[in-house]
Amino acid sequence: MGAEVAHREGEPLVPDTPTNAGERRAEIRRLAKKLRVIERLSAYGETVRVLEDQVTRKDERHFLLDLDVEKGMLAVRTYSNSAAAEEFYSALEGEAGTERDIVLVAVGSMAALRRAYPNYFLDTSVFLDIVRDV
């Protein structure tokens, strides 16, 4: 994708990537399908909306995010006890397949979460538009 974006912006391509546009785009299509990029990034956008709307008690500082890409569902559990959060996280990680992304984060507030994990809050719409175009 880096080479595709560079090509569109008239910049030098990323080293060791296909220089032929057809070959490059075929590789992007193959990988995007295999990795379910569109579904995952769309679901991550939903993660941000859910977290921003999440109402928690002040002592609930541990967020366990369980994203099921296949079903397009996100479950958010909050914990005040780090040991309980880590135990449940370990159990979920053990049973999760390739279509689930499990993340455990601990923060004092949504503002802190935004500072600690800025990539979760980036707008991926432009990137997704390019993937869809390819």
C-alpha angles and dihedrals in degrees: 000000000000090000091047092051091046090051091051091050093047092245130133114282122252110269117260094019125118112278093197108089094216093050092046093049092047090054091049091050091049094049095041090054094044093048094037090230096171093050093045097047092045089051091049088056087055089050090060093050093048093048093048089052094043111118113205139168115257092251093054100092101145118085120193110196118196111185116188104195094185093056095032090232133136124199118195120194123183127206136188092195116069094201092055091047092050092047093052090044091054091049093050093046089053093055100036118107129201092285094062129071115198119193130175118197131174120204140148096233144351088265089056090047089052090051095044097045107027093161091067088060100047118114105247095182095104091049091048091049090057092047090050091048091052 
